[in-house]
Amino acid sequence: MKKVTIYSTPTCVYCKMAKDFFKENKVDYTEKDVSADDKAREEMVDKSHQMGVPVIDIDGEMFVGFDRDALSKALEI
C-alpha cells in the first residue's frame, strides 16, 4: 500500500472531503495539522511550495487541493 500523508487544518472543508474519500476507500493515511504543528507546516511548504491546504503526499507525489480523479489514479482505486 502507498504511503499517504495529508497536511490539513481542522476548519478546511476540502481537507475533510479528502479524509472522507480516504476512509470510504479504506486508504490508510497520516494526518498532520499544520495549524498547530509548526514543523509539519514547514515540511508541507518545503515539499509543495504551497501554503494552502490540503496538501497530500502519496509516495512523494504531491497534490494540492482535493482532486478525486487525480487521487484515485495515484492510489489506483
N, C-alpha and C positions, 0 to 999 in steps of 0.2 A: 504494500500500500504506500501511496505517496505521502510525503511529509507536508502537512498543511499548517500554516500559521496565519492567523488573521489579526491584524493590528486594527483596533477599533476603539470607540468610546461608547459609554452607556446610553447616550442620547441619540446615537446615529441610527436612523431608520434603515439605511442601506446595509449597515453592519448587521442589524437584526435579520434582515432578509437573507443575507449571505449565511448567517449561522443557522437559520431555519432551513435553508437549502441543504446545508451540510448534514443537519440532523435527519431530514427527510430521506437523504440518500446514504445514510449511515457512514458518513465520512468523518473519521477521527481528525480533530484539529486542536491546535493550541491557540488560545486567545491571549492577546497582550493588550491591556487597556492603556493606551497612550495618553489618556487624560490624567492618569495617576502614576504612571511609571516613566520617569524621565529617560531612563536607559532604553526602554522599549521605543520611546518616541525617537530618540537619536538613531537607533537601529533601523527603524522604519524609514526615516529620511535618508540615511546612508544607502539603503537598498533601493529605494524607489525615487528619491529626489522629489518627493511629494509631501505635503503637509495634510492633505485631505484623507479622510478615511471612508470606507475601509481600504486598506492595502492588504492584499492576500498574496502570500508566498507559497507556491506549490513547487516543491523541489527546486527552488531557486528561480523559478519563473514568476515574475511579478505581475499582479493585476491590480489596477487602481479602480475602485468603484465595484459595483455589483453587476456583473455581466454573466447571466445564467448560461448562455450558449458557450462563451469562452471558457467558463469554469467547467462545464460539462465535458467539453472537448479535452481540456487539460487533465481532468480526472478520469477520462474515458468512461463516462457514465451516460 
